[in-house]
Amino acid sequence: MKALYFNKFGDNSVLKYGDVDTPQVDNDQILVKTAYSGLNFADIYRRRGTYHIEKHKPYINGYEGLGTVIVLGEKVKNFKLNDKIFFVDVPLANAEYVCVPVERAIKVPHDLNPELVASIGLQGLTADFLAHDLAQNVLGDRVLIHGISGGVGQILAQMLTADGINVYGVTSTQEKRSLALKQGAQELFLRNSSWLEDNKGRFQTVYDGVGKTIEQSLLLTAKRGKVIFYGMAGGNPPQIDLLQLLNQSKSILTGDLWDYLTDSTQRNARAQRLFKYFQNNKIQISSPTIFPLSKGKEAYAYLESGQSTGKVLLKL
Ligand SMILES: NC(=O)c1ccc[n+]([C@@H]2O[C@H](COP(=O)([O-])OP(=O)(O)OC[C@H]3O[C@@H](n4cnc5c(N)ncnc54)[C@H](OP(=O)(O)O)[C@@H]3O)[C@@H](O)[C@H]2O)c1
């Protein structure tokens, strides 16, 4: 089968497109013919060798996708051939065929377009746990999101707005700023302007998936408020002085989506809660940027450049 693979960690030049062995299903797995594999910042960390990756020779990146069931393991119930399924936390997904453990398979709802479901993907489930588990925002809170027009940012912003939270954002370009305002944010700040001074201590919650901005985020947070640190798209965060946090009654919360998708029941309940926002037209995301898997190298470079708006998908 065709796959995007690499033999050593490094920059984008290590990525290769070509033939690898087709995987064989175990009893409790289904073989999926991939239609889309979603690209995430974690795949860049993995390619660089700075994040956990499935041991495999060669390495094949990608932990989410959508496709059609073509083989059922002997013990599989509740799924049938030709079912359309969506999966996250399943390794080796930048490939034509993926073995998906049944407890990690989520059926694609009939009333949602599969390309939309692939675009919601892992970023949507991330937004859901950031909004509903980690932060515990209260109706009317002021919440700031860094990188608000990114994949997680767009869904998180509209989900919080639909939940009655006042959403503010930071972004790098006028174009991304306009998009976030159109999607319901109250006020948008341009990253390279002098907005920081005027907004110190203004937000009950600051969502920071950029990482290197964590000190800014603490300045922006109100006393008794919290920073939700969930990624480092812009670079690793500096060390934080806990005494300084204590003196100002500010907290940093953090978490990894995988620790919330603990079993099939959790996974499906969270996916249904997320899909409802789309079924009820509460969230509209920008169209994904789609690259064929054979051009995967360009897709990684595009995501890594920070220029992307919304989801980047690899199509097979
Ligand atoms: N904790 C978890 O379980 C979990 C799960 C999934 C994702 N994540 C994290 O969530 C974060 C956002 O992921 P995403 O998929 O939404 O990515 P994304 O679509 O690329 O969005 C990231 C945004 O960060 C901003 N940014 C600022 N500095 C940047 C830089 N130097 N390089 C690239 N982007 C930069 C960009 O927005 P502006 O140009 O507007 O500033 C960009 O749109 C990542 O850190 C990712 O690792 C965490």
The ligand as a Tripos MOL2 file, in Angstrom:
@<TRIPOS>MOLECULE
LIG
   48    52     1     0     0
SMALL
NO_CHARGES

@<TRIPOS>ATOM
      1 N1         -3.5190   18.7960   24.4580 N.am      1 LIG1
      2 C1         -4.0670   18.0800   23.4970 C.2       1 LIG1
      3 O1         -4.6170   17.0110   23.7260 O.2       1 LIG1
      4 C2         -4.0120   18.6010   22.0990 C.ar      1 LIG1
      5 C3         -4.7080   17.9350   21.0730 C.ar      1 LIG1
      6 C4         -4.6560   18.4910   19.7710 C.ar      1 LIG1
      7 C5         -3.9210   19.6470   19.5320 C.ar      1 LIG1
      8 N2         -3.2280   20.2140   20.5630 N.ar      1 LIG1
      9 C6         -2.4400   21.4470   20.3560 C.3       1 LIG1
     10 O2         -3.3110   22.4920   19.9930 O.3       1 LIG1
     11 C7         -2.5460   23.5010   19.3360 C.3       1 LIG1
     12 C8         -3.3140   23.9830   18.1110 C.3       1 LIG1
     13 O3         -3.4180   22.9000   17.2090 O.3       1 LIG1
     14 P1         -4.1610   23.0960   15.8210 P.3       1 LIG1
     15 O4         -4.3160   21.7580   15.2500 O.co2     1 LIG1
     16 O5         -5.3410   23.9540   15.9950 O.co2     1 LIG1
     17 O6         -3.0380   23.8870   14.9930 O.3       1 LIG1
     18 P2         -3.2330   25.0650   13.9370 P.3       1 LIG1
     19 O7         -4.4810   24.8980   13.1800 O.co2     1 LIG1
     20 O8         -1.9530   25.1760   13.1700 O.co2     1 LIG1
     21 O9         -3.3550   26.3570   14.8610 O.3       1 LIG1
     22 C9         -2.2700   26.8270   15.6050 C.3       1 LIG1
     23 C10        -2.2750   28.3310   15.5910 C.3       1 LIG1
     24 O10        -1.1990   28.7730   16.4250 O.3       1 LIG1
     25 C11        -0.7870   30.0470   15.9730 C.3       1 LIG1
     26 N3          0.6810   30.1550   16.0140 N.ar      1 LIG1
     27 C12         1.3500   31.0580   16.7420 C.ar      1 LIG1
     28 N4          2.6660   30.9470   16.5760 N.ar      1 LIG1
     29 C13         2.8520   29.9630   15.7090 C.ar      1 LIG1
     30 C14         4.0060   29.3970   15.1260 C.ar      1 LIG1
     31 N5          5.2410   29.8280   15.4300 N.pl3     1 LIG1
     32 N6          3.8460   28.3790   14.2760 N.ar      1 LIG1
     33 C15         2.6170   27.9140   13.9840 C.ar      1 LIG1
     34 N7          1.4760   28.4230   14.5140 N.ar      1 LIG1
     35 C16         1.5970   29.4420   15.3560 C.ar      1 LIG1
     36 C17        -1.3110   30.2350   14.5510 C.3       1 LIG1
     37 O11        -2.3250   31.2200   14.6450 O.3       1 LIG1
     38 P3         -2.0310   32.7510   14.3530 P.3       1 LIG1
     39 O12        -1.2760   32.7990   13.0550 O.co2     1 LIG1
     40 O13        -3.3490   33.3510   14.2570 O.co2     1 LIG1
     41 O14        -1.2340   33.2350   15.5350 O.co2     1 LIG1
     42 C18        -1.9700   28.9100   14.2070 C.3       1 LIG1
     43 O15        -3.1620   29.0880   13.4820 O.3       1 LIG1
     44 C19        -1.1860   22.8790   19.0110 C.3       1 LIG1
     45 O16        -0.2450   23.3480   19.9420 O.3       1 LIG1
     46 C20        -1.4300   21.4000   19.2300 C.3       1 LIG1
     47 O17        -0.2770   20.7000   19.5830 O.3       1 LIG1
     48 C21        -3.2770   19.7170   21.8220 C.ar      1 LIG1
@<TRIPOS>BOND
     1     1     2 1
     2     2     3 2
     3     2     4 1
     4     4     5 ar
     5     4    48 ar
     6     5     6 ar
     7     6     7 ar
     8     7     8 ar
     9     8     9 1
    10     8    48 ar
    11     9    10 1
    12     9    46 1
    13    10    11 1
    14    11    12 1
    15    11    44 1
    16    12    13 1
    17    13    14 1
    18    14    15 2
    19    14    16 1
    20    14    17 1
    21    17    18 1
    22    18    19 2
    23    18    20 1
    24    18    21 1
    25    21    22 1
    26    22    23 1
    27    23    24 1
    28    23    42 1
    29    24    25 1
    30    25    26 1
    31    25    36 1
    32    26    27 ar
    33    26    35 ar
    34    27    28 ar
    35    28    29 ar
    36    29    30 ar
    37    29    35 ar
    38    30    31 1
    39    30    32 ar
    40    32    33 ar
    41    33    34 ar
    42    34    35 ar
    43    36    37 1
    44    36    42 1
    45    37    38 1
    46    38    39 2
    47    38    40 1
    48    38    41 1
    49    42    43 1
    50    44    45 1
    51    44    46 1
    52    46    47 1
@<TRIPOS>SUBSTRUCTURE
     1 LIG1         1 GROUP 0 **** ****
